[in-house]
């Protein structure tokens, strides 16, 4: 399920539209993940406040979307492009890779809410493929 | 036995009273067939599913979207015993239609995304959580009679 040229074009075009709201999107997606999939809270037990709109959630949402933005620029070779991020997730954070899919789903939900006309089924499939490819690249160094 | 909080019960009833069944059913099923094309395997008799435009304008897809929403409405009306309400539907999906139950989650994800798009900001994280819990119960009930 690799990205076709059309997928890459679609992702870049959609990203150009959503990029100005990236921090909001990140915060919203992360809040939803923590609320809807409470098992993900186990990775953030060091945060004083996990509620939607809290400072740590805002900051981390921005960090995550920064990573996604970077991945868009490296869309032609995600595996090499995300090597150090993969090492971080594999050796330091040790996030179970199943959670990448969960966060991706919540990002898609936020896209649907904030960009109802732009997030067409065609855009949805390309973005879903891209986030899955991103997750695979992040999982690269796990074992 | 699934326990629903007052908030969850109200949220589910509210969602289903607000969404347009015809729009949501068709849009969710179309998205499922487009985003997860292998799900088309169950719809060989539906004719033209060759591209996104064909799928979204296919009358059989729209009709089947309505069937799905009618099924969900049964669950909304019997929230305290979806398992029993869905017993025959589960047998239908496992024995007659022979649908891989993992596909239920794919459709559920598409339903969430379509409802989110329809409701906009009203689909808060709490409402979102209630909706996904409802769909999880629906999916589990549909899986129940698979052997």
Interface residues (C-beta under 8 A of the other chain):
Chain A: X28 X31 X32 X35 X36 X52 X105 X108 X109 X112 X113 X116 X119 X120 X121 X122 X124 X125 X128
Chain B: X30 X31 X34 X35 X52 X55 X56 X109 X112 X113 X114 X116 X117 X118 X119 X120 X121 X123 X125 X126 X128 X129 X132
